[in-house]
Amino acid sequence: MIHPSPAASRTSVVGLLLAACLGTAPTVTAAAAPTASRSGAGLDRYHDQHLRWGTCAKSPDDTMGRDLDKAGVQCADVVVPLDYADPRGRTLTVAISRLKATDTRHRIGSILLNNGGPGGTALESPPEFRTWMKKTGPRYDIIGFDPRFVGRSTPLDCGWSVGTSFFSAGLSRAVFERQVALQKGLASKCHATNSSVLPHINTRNTARDMDVIRGALGEKKISYFGYSYGSYLGTVYTQMFPGRTDRMVLDGAIDPRKFSPRLLQESVGENERALAEWATWAAARHETYGLGRTRTEVLATIDHVIKASAHGPLTVGTAPATFQLDDSQVPFLLFAGVDSDTDTSRAALGEQVAVLARAAAGQPTRLSPRFAETLRFAMTGERSPTASVQSAIVCGDGVAPRDPEVYWRDIERSRAAYPRFGALVNNIGPCAFWDRPREEPTQVKHDAKVLIVSATGDPRTTHKGAVALHGLLPSSKLITLEGANRHAIYGLYENACIDSKVNHHLATGKLPAHDQVCPK
């Protein structure tokens, strides 16, 4: 799976029980039929629904909602069917936000945002995007949305005790066996608590929800910006609803043929290289982090930390906020820390590895607020809803091997070439114990005029995946950021070349005449 991009780091706290949300269907108010085309029989009432726009703050202590209200953003709930094969059955709500166009004379239309994940929120994103879009921003209604079962939409929570299912198999068979038991238990919890809705959590249904949003907004066509997993979602939408998009940008793009529960196997080399390049950066700052004076020494420190955590869990932090980290968890922290090569991100990883190195030496440690938050995210149930829906989407989209021995063989084969991340990306996950998806994966059969953005060293969604998607969509154009180890670029990486080319496309609707390369 792909973890949320930096644009999707904020997560709403959902307090409603799923059963309560599904038990009573919200009323769909009749309205004059928009000119938007329908997506199937029985769906008119969803496409024609009247959206009740109002404040975004749900309570006095809803900081995100208050910030959106201050920025002039309005929020609404869109009603969608749980099962598109039974549109008169149970319903869900999908939370959306809107920052209306202020340059109404030159209004282009609506642009829908997805921040990846899967399971990332985008309700909070319109003000940020308007800033990045510069002069073009006021010409759009900028629409954020939390996909089905994400954030403020009808929620999903399997009640997990961890905030991610993405752990390493560690250095021994015993750790792998514990992982098999853990992942089986996570899947069992989801089935026990949410079995009635799990079959309907997948990318194709989210794409169907997007088309309902388009219709409810009264748009014949809708523009779209998707990061990371959002690029896959956008690709699926173009195939399920050809001709219904205006301008589309896919940043950190995925080869749709590779999207599966084991997608990150594709990026293991990029992650090892990104860690090695970070080690060079850290070596030049030995006086700050104390990890070694050369790349080789820093990587040796990392290997020592992993081995020490295999001999006995490392204790980090001070009471009452202490955490025990073993060799299934340390590689995850390293992986999470190499998604960007900015100095800020590299410094954060430097601080974390320095803490781990002190813990491996038996020394007391203190955690920065950022590191403590990362550990709470991964090691406690605080983010159980995020982890639950992320796994549900990935498992609902593709089949994973059932036999644990398949994973173990892949882990063992990968250790020599990929000593830090091979056992992570090849490890077993909850999808090995999930029910088979109800729908087959989407096949790319329709061309689409999209702008694809990719960095050559992207450690999450590889550049070769972006090139492959470009090949599947002959009318697309590819903008490459050369020499950057960065996942999710537009607006976040502050690269003027990338930002200006994306904004030109959003302003004019024109793709570049040729593929283009931007320097780092």
N, C-alpha and C positions, 0 to 999 in steps of 0.2 A: 504494500500500500504506500501511498504518498502522504507525507505529513503536511499539515497546513502550512501554506506559505506565510511569510511575515505579515502579509496584508490581512491574514485571517487569524491573527493571534488572540483576538478578543473573543471570549466565549460567553454567551448569555447563560444565566442560571435559570434552569427550567424547573418549576415546582409542581407542575400539574401531572397527575397520573394519566398515562396513555388511555386507559380504559375510560376514564371520565371524559377525555376529549373526544373519543370515538363514540361515546354512548349517545350523544345528542348532536345531530347535524345542525350547524348554523343555517339560518334562513338565508336563502338566495333571493334578493329583491329583483323583480323584473325591471328591465330598463329597455330603452330603445335599442334595437339590434345594431351593433357596430358593423362597419363594412368589412371587418376582418373575416377571413374564411374559417370554416369549421374544420376540426380535425377528426371528426367521426360521429356516427349516429349516437344520439342520446346525450351529447355533450353541450347542446345549445345553452342550457341553463347555466353552465359554468362559464362559457365564453361571454354570455350576455349579463353576467352578474354586475350589480352596481357596487362599486368599491366605496366603503365608508372611510374616507381619509380623516385622520385625526392626529392627536399628539402621539409621540413615540414613547414618552415616559410612562411607565406602568405604575410607578409609585414614587413617593418623594425621594427615596434613596436610589432611584434608578439613574445612575450617573450617565450611562451611555444614552439613555432616552432623553435626558435633560439636555445633553450636548447636541443631540440631533435636533431637538426642538429649537434650541438657540440658533442653530445653523439654518433654520427654515425648512427642515425636512419634515415630511408628513409620513405617517405609517398607516397601513391597512392590512387586513387579512383576506387572502384569496382562498375561496373554497374549492377543493379539488376532490375527485373520487379516490378512495383508497385503492380500489380495483377498477381500472379503466375498462375491463371486460364486464363490469357490473356498475354502470354509472349511476344507477338509482339506489345503490347500496350505501354503505358507510362512507363518511366523508372525513377529510382532514382539512386543516387550515395551513396555508403557507404564508408566512409573514413577509411583507415587502415594505420598502421605504421608497420615497420619491423626493428628489430635489428638482423642482420644476424649472424648466427653461425660463430664463429672464429675458433673453433676446428672442422674443416670440416672433418678431418679424422674419427672422432667419432660422427659425426652429427647424431642426433636422428630423427629430423624432425621439424615441425612447431608446436608451442603451441599458441593457441588463448586465449585472456584474456577478461573477462567481469567483471566489477566492481560493478554490481548490480544496484540498483535504485528502480524500472526500470527507465531508462533514464540516467544512469551514463555513463560517457565517459571512455574510456581506451586507447585512442590514445597516451596519454602521459606516459603510464605505463611501456613499455618494459625496459628502463634503470633501474628502480626501481626493477622490477622483476628479472633482471639478477643479481643484487646485492644479493637479497634474495636467489636465487638459487645456489649461491656460485660456486663450481667447475662444477656443471651441467649446469649452464647458457650458457656458450659458446658452448654447444653442440646443442642448439636449435636456430632456427629462431623464435624469440619472436614477436608475432603479436598482436598489440593492434587494437581495432576497436571501432568506434562510431556506435552503431546500427542505423538502419533506423530512420530518423527524429531526431537523437540525435547529439548534438555537431556540428562537421564539416561535417557530412553527410547531405543529403538533409534535410533542417530544417522544423520544425513545430513551429509555435508561434500563439497562440490563442488571444494574446493581453490582457492577464490578468493583473489586477492591483495588484495582489499578487503573491508571489513566491512559494506558496504551497496551496493545497486545504484541508490540514489536520489541522482542527481546532476543538476545543471542543464545545459541546453544552452548556457549561457554567452551571450556577446554576439555571436558570429559563426557563420557557416556552418561554418567550419573546426572550431570546438569541437564543434558538433553532429555533424559527420562522425566525429570521434574518439569521440564518445559512441555512435554507431551501431556502430562497430567494437568498442568496449568491451563493450556490452550483448550483441552477437552472440557475442562470445568467452565471456562469462559463461554464456550459455545453452548454448553448445557444450560447455563444461567439465562442466556438470551432465549433459548427455546422454551424454557420453563416460564419466563415472564412475558414474552412477547410473540409467541408462536403464531398468533392470528395475523400479525402484520408483517412479519419478516419476509414472506414471499413477495411483498409489494414494495420492498425497499431495494431499488436498483436505479441505475442511470437512465434506463429507458423511461421509467415512470417519472423521474425528475425532468427529463426532456418533455414529456407530455404535460407536466405541470407548467413548464416554461411556455408552452404554446397556449395554455389556458391564461397565463398572465398576459401574454401578448394580446389575446382576444379581449380580455377584460379591460385592458388599457385602450382598446379601440384601434390598435395598430394593424395595418395590413402586413407590415414587415417590422422586424425589430432588430436593432443592432445589439452586439454582444461583446463583452470582454471577459475572457476566462484565463486564469492562471492555473498552471500545473494540472491537477485533475480536471479543473474547469475547462482545459483545452480538450480533453476527451469528451466531456459533457457537451461542449459546443460542437465538436465533430459529430457526435451522435445526433444532435438536434438537426444538423444540416442533412443528415441521411433520412431521418424520420419525417422531416417537414421541409423538403427541398423547396426553395423559392420563397421562404418566409423570413429570410434574414436580409438585412441591408448591409451594414458594415460589421465585420467580425475580426477580432484580434485574439490570437491564441498564443499566450506567452508561457514558455516552458512546456512546449508541446510534446505530446505522447504519440507514438505509433499505435493506432487503435488496435492493430493486430496483436500487440504485445500486452495490452491491458489485461491483467489477471492478478490473482492473489500473490503471485511471485514476480511481479513487475520489477521489484528492486534488484533482482538478480542482474538485470540489464545494466545497472549503474555501479556495480561493486568496484570496477576498475577506476571509475571516475572518483569514487569516494576515497579509495586508497591513495590516489594521486593528490586529491585535495588535502588529505591529512598530511601527506609528505610535504606538500608546499607550505602548509601551515607550520610544520615542524621547522622548516627553514626560517620562516618568519619568527618563530619563538626562539630559535637559536640566536638570532641577532639581538634578542632581548633577554639574554640569560640573566643579566643583572636584575631584571624585574621578576622573572618567573622561576629562575633557578632550575630549569629543566634540561640543560645541556647547551654546549657551545657550538654544536654542529647538528645538522639534520639527523645524522645517524645516532647521536647521543640522545636527542629528544625522542626519537622513535623507540630507542632502547628504554628510556624512562617509561614511555607508554606501555611497552610490553611488560616491563617489570610490574607496573600497576595492575595490569590484567592478571598476571600470574599470582600476585599477592592476593588479589580479590578471590582467586580460585582456591587458595589455601585457607582462607577465612574471610568473611565479609568485612569490608572496610567501614569503619564508623566515621561519619562526617557530620559536622555541625555540633552545636552545643545544646544541652537540655533546655527546654523540652523538645526542641526541633532538631532531632538527630535522625539519621537515616543509615541503614545497613545496605551496602552495595556489594554484590558479588559479580562473578564474571559473566553472568547473563545480562547485567544492567550497565556495567561500565562501558562496553562497546556501544550501547545505545546512546549514551551521553556523548561519546566521541562523534558518532554519526550525526546526532542532532546539531553538533557544534560546527560542522564543516559545510553548511549549506550556503555560505557566503564568504567571499574573500575580502570584505571590507575590514579596515582596521578595528572598527567597533566590534564586529563579530569575532574576529581573531583574538582580540583582547579578552572577550568573555570566555572563550574556550581556554585561553592561557590561564586565566584565573581558576577555572574549574579543574584543569589538569594539575595545576600547582596544589590545589586542595587535595586532590586524590593522591598525589605523590607524597604529601605530608602524612596523609592517613595510612598509606602503604608503609611508611617508615615508623608508624606507631605514634605519631605526634598529634597533638590536639589541633582541631581545625575550626574555623569560623566560616559561615556561608554568607555571601552577599545576598541581598533580597532577590536578585535575579536568579542566582543558582538555587536558592531555596524554593523559588516558585517552579523552576524546572523539575526539581525533585518531587515536589508535591504533585505536579502534573503527572509524572510517570509512576510514582510509587504509592499513591493513595487513590481512594475512590472519588476524590474531589471532581475529577473530570470524567467520571464514568459515562455520562451521556455522550460526550464527544467520542470517546473510544468505542462505545457501543455502536453508534450509528456509522462510524467509519468502517468498522469491520462488517457491519450488516450490508453496506453498499458494496464493498469489495467482494464479499462472499456471495451477494446476490447477483453479481455480474459475471462471475467466472468460476470454473471448477478447479479445485486444488486436488493434488494427489491425496489419497486416503491412507496409504500405507506409510507409517512413520519411518520405515527403513529407506524409502525413497529420499527423504530429507537427510537422514543420517549419512547416506552414501554421498550426497551432494556436499554436505558439510565437510566430510573427511577429504574429498577431492579438492576442495577449495582452500584448504588451510595453508598450503605452501605458497600459492600465488597471492592470496588475500588474507594475511595472518590476523588482521584486526577485524575485518568486516565479513569474511567468508561465512563464518558461523552465524552471523547476524542475518544476512539477506537470504540464506538458504534454510533458516530455521523453520520449523513447523509453526503454523498459526491456527486460529480458530476455524478457518475455512475448511481445514481437513475434516472437520466434524460437523459441517453445515449441511443442510438439505440442498439438493441439486437446484440450481436456478431454474425458474419457470420459463425463461426466455433464452434463446440463443444470443450470443454476442452480436452486436451490430456490425454489418459488413459495409464497407465503403464502396458504394456503387454510383454515387452521384458526385459530380464535380462541384466545387464551391469556391467562390472568390473570397479567400480569407488571407489575412496578413499573419504570418507565423513569425514569432520572435524567439530566439534561442541563443544561449551562451555556449561556447565550445566546450567549456569545462563544467557544465551544469551537473552537479552531483546527485540530483534527484531524477529529473526527466532528461535523459541524455540528448546530446546534440544529434546523434545518429537517429534517434526517434523523431526529432523534428524534421530532419532531412527525409525520412521515410514518409511522414505525413505529407510533406510537400510533394513527394512523388505520387502519392495517391490522389492528390487534388491538383491536377495540372494547371488550373487557373490561379492557384495560390502563389504568393510571393513570400520569400524567406529573408528575414533580416537577421544577420548573425553578429553577435557581440564576440569579438575575437579575444581569446586569451583570458577570459574571466571564469572563475569557479563560482558561479552565482546561479541560484535558482530563483526565478521571478525577477524581472528586470524593470519593466516600465514603471516609472515613478518612484520605485523603491531603491534602485541602484544609482539614480541621479546621473545617468549617462545622457548627455545632451543630444547625441546623435540618435540614439534609440528613441528617446522621448519625442524628438521633433518629427521623426519619420512616422511614428504611430499617430501623432496629432495631425499630421498632414493627411493621413488616410481618413481619420475620423472627421476631419473638416470637409474634405472634398469627395470622399467616397472612391477615390482613385488609388489603385495599387501602383507601386513602383513599376517602371517598365522592365526592370531586371531585378534579380536577387541582389541584395546589397550587404556589405560588411561594415560594421562600425568598430573603431578601435576602443580598447578598454579605457 
